[in-house]
Amino acid sequence: MKAFFEAIQFLFVEVLFVPMDLLRSWELTNWWGANIINWVFIVICCYWTYYWTKQLAIFKSSGEDEQDTTAHSFLTK
């Protein structure tokens, strides 16, 4: 059973975390390179936020946006 858990440790520490160790070693020499994953996620989130707000505007202009404050019974009390 001990070998099973050691195999899991080896998989995560020596195999799956290698890219993270590389990014950590870049941190002192190239800050932008070390944070490239963060920048990619920021760009993706900005794009989808823009897309979402455009879709909200489309639904609001077509009249499909129904904003009923009595949608839940606890709001009517």
Backbone as CSV, one residue per row, in Angstrom:
resi,resn,N_x,N_y,N_z,CA_x,CA_y,CA_z,C_x,C_y,C_z
1,MET,0.826,-1.189,0.000,0.000,0.000,0.000,0.875,1.258,0.000
2,LYS,2.026,1.162,0.683,2.930,2.299,0.742,3.461,2.640,-0.652
3,ALA,3.722,1.636,-1.457,4.224,1.857,-2.812,3.188,2.585,-3.669
4,PHE,1.922,2.304,-3.426,0.856,2.974,-4.183,0.878,4.481,-3.919
5,PHE,0.980,4.868,-2.656,1.004,6.287,-2.316,2.303,6.950,-2.759
6,GLU,3.397,6.214,-2.734,4.651,6.754,-3.251,4.580,6.959,-4.760
7,ALA,3.854,6.105,-5.451,3.666,6.275,-6.896,2.835,7.525,-7.187
8,ILE,1.814,7.770,-6.376,1.009,8.986,-6.530,1.878,10.208,-6.268
9,GLN,2.710,10.142,-5.234,3.619,11.254,-4.936,4.565,11.494,-6.100
10,PHE,5.141,10.443,-6.643,6.053,10.590,-7.774,5.345,11.208,-8.966
11,LEU,4.127,10.766,-9.247,3.379,11.295,-10.383,3.182,12.798,-10.255
12,PHE,2.740,13.252,-9.091,2.457,14.668,-8.925,3.722,15.505,-8.783
13,VAL,4.666,15.069,-7.986,5.845,15.890,-7.707,6.825,15.885,-8.868
14,GLU,7.102,14.731,-9.428,8.151,14.619,-10.439,7.646,14.741,-11.880
15,VAL,6.357,14.569,-12.115,5.853,14.581,-13.488,4.924,15.769,-13.727
16,LEU,3.850,15.849,-12.979,2.819,16.850,-13.262,3.199,18.256,-12.833
17,PHE,4.074,18.402,-11.848,4.464,19.738,-11.384,5.711,20.266,-12.068
18,VAL,6.262,19.551,-13.030,7.465,20.019,-13.732,7.229,21.365,-14.425
19,PRO,6.111,21.567,-15.122,5.899,22.896,-15.722,5.807,24.007,-14.681
20,MET,5.221,23.718,-13.532,5.130,24.733,-12.485,6.510,25.040,-11.897
21,ASP,7.355,24.031,-11.783,8.717,24.271,-11.310,9.488,25.130,-12.315
22,LEU,9.266,24.905,-13.583,9.912,25.724,-14.611,9.455,27.178,-14.506
23,LEU,8.164,27.392,-14.352,7.654,28.759,-14.204,8.183,29.410,-12.923
24,ARG,8.316,28.640,-11.866,8.845,29.169,-10.613,10.306,29.575,-10.765
25,SER,11.071,28.814,-11.531,12.475,29.165,-11.729,12.628,30.393,-12.621
26,TRP,11.668,30.655,-13.481,11.704,31.845,-14.348,11.382,33.119,-13.581
27,GLU,10.752,33.003,-12.438,10.206,34.162,-11.752,11.243,35.254,-11.495
28,LEU,12.426,34.892,-11.123,13.435,35.889,-10.796,14.093,36.491,-12.035
29,THR,14.045,35.809,-13.155,14.693,36.322,-14.366,13.713,36.931,-15.354
30,ASN,12.525,36.373,-15.471,11.564,36.846,-16.459,10.164,36.809,-15.845
31,TRP,9.736,37.923,-15.275,8.454,37.977,-14.585,7.296,37.729,-15.548
32,TRP,7.350,38.306,-16.733,6.271,38.137,-17.711,6.142,36.683,-18.146
33,GLY,7.257,36.025,-18.367,7.218,34.618,-18.759,6.685,33.724,-17.655
34,ALA,7.043,34.049,-16.420,6.592,33.240,-15.290,5.096,33.382,-15.067
35,ASN,4.517,34.500,-15.468,3.094,34.736,-15.245,2.262,34.619,-16.515
36,ILE,2.779,33.944,-17.509,2.072,33.819,-18.787,0.735,33.101,-18.627
37,ILE,0.665,32.124,-17.748,-0.599,31.403,-17.538,-1.648,32.362,-16.982
38,ASN,-1.248,33.211,-16.050,-2.180,34.188,-15.493,-2.676,35.142,-16.564
39,TRP,-1.774,35.609,-17.430,-2.168,36.541,-18.482,-3.121,35.880,-19.484
40,VAL,-2.888,34.624,-19.773,-3.797,33.908,-20.688,-5.191,33.827,-20.073
41,PHE,-5.279,33.490,-18.785,-6.584,33.420,-18.129,-7.252,34.792,-18.052
42,ILE,-6.486,35.833,-17.826,-7.051,37.183,-17.787,-7.630,37.560,-19.141
43,VAL,-6.911,37.258,-20.209,-7.408,37.571,-21.554,-8.669,36.776,-21.858
44,ILE,-8.689,35.500,-21.514,-9.873,34.664,-21.749,-11.066,35.205,-20.971
45,CYS,-10.865,35.555,-19.703,-11.963,36.090,-18.887,-12.461,37.425,-19.419
46,CYS,-11.558,38.277,-19.879,-11.976,39.560,-20.460,-12.807,39.342,-21.717
47,TYR,-12.383,38.416,-22.566,-13.136,38.134,-23.788,-14.542,37.645,-23.459
48,TRP,-14.652,36.680,-22.561,-15.971,36.120,-22.261,-16.850,37.088,-21.494
49,THR,-16.264,37.988,-20.716,-17.060,39.032,-20.069,-17.622,39.977,-21.112
50,TYR,-16.806,40.349,-22.090,-17.273,41.195,-23.186,-18.388,40.491,-23.964
51,TYR,-18.189,39.219,-24.292,-19.199,38.448,-25.023,-20.509,38.386,-24.233
52,TRP,-20.425,38.146,-22.935,-21.606,38.040,-22.086,-22.370,39.357,-22.059
53,THR,-21.659,40.470,-21.901,-22.346,41.760,-21.866,-22.969,42.095,-23.212
54,LYS,-22.332,41.711,-24.312,-22.939,41.916,-25.633,-24.219,41.098,-25.776
55,GLN,-24.213,39.854,-25.298,-25.412,39.022,-25.361,-26.521,39.599,-24.487
56,LEU,-26.169,40.132,-23.320,-27.174,40.767,-22.475,-27.799,41.963,-23.179
57,ALA,-26.977,42.742,-23.875,-27.494,43.902,-24.602,-28.407,43.473,-25.749
58,ILE,-28.062,42.387,-26.416,-28.900,41.881,-27.517,-30.261,41.446,-26.985
59,PHE,-30.286,40.701,-25.883,-31.554,40.248,-25.314,-32.376,41.416,-24.789
60,LYS,-31.719,42.421,-24.210,-32.450,43.565,-23.690,-33.060,44.391,-24.821
61,SER,-32.326,44.572,-25.929,-32.842,45.372,-27.041,-33.971,44.659,-27.784
62,SER,-33.984,43.324,-27.775,-35.044,42.587,-28.461,-36.265,42.373,-27.574
63,GLY,-36.189,42.744,-26.309,-37.325,42.609,-25.413,-37.467,41.240,-24.772
64,GLU,-36.502,40.365,-24.969,-36.565,39.023,-24.384,-36.094,39.001,-22.935
65,ASP,-35.488,40.080,-22.489,-34.970,40.154,-21.129,-36.113,40.459,-20.175
66,GLU,-36.528,39.459,-19.412,-37.639,39.629,-18.489,-37.100,39.785,-17.075
67,GLN,-37.246,40.967,-16.511,-36.751,41.227,-15.170,-37.936,41.350,-14.218
68,ASP,-38.371,40.239,-13.721,-39.509,40.179,-12.818,-38.992,40.007,-11.401
69,THR,-39.200,41.016,-10.562,-38.688,40.938,-9.197,-39.506,40.001,-8.320
70,THR,-40.631,39.520,-8.791,-41.446,38.585,-8.016,-41.180,37.149,-8.456
71,ALA,-40.015,36.893,-8.975,-39.685,35.546,-9.441,-39.608,34.556,-8.287
72,HIS,-39.294,35.055,-7.090,-39.213,34.195,-5.915,-40.249,34.659,-4.903
73,SER,-40.852,33.712,-4.223,-41.932,34.053,-3.301,-41.445,34.888,-2.135
74,PHE,-40.196,34.747,-1.715,-39.730,35.516,-0.562,-39.513,36.987,-0.894
75,LEU,-39.500,37.356,-2.192,-39.326,38.757,-2.581,-40.638,39.534,-2.518
76,THR,-41.763,38.854,-2.482,-43.060,39.517,-2.491,-43.551,39.848,-1.087
77,LYS,-42.894,39.401,-0.070,-43.363,39.615,1.307,-42.968,40.964,1.815
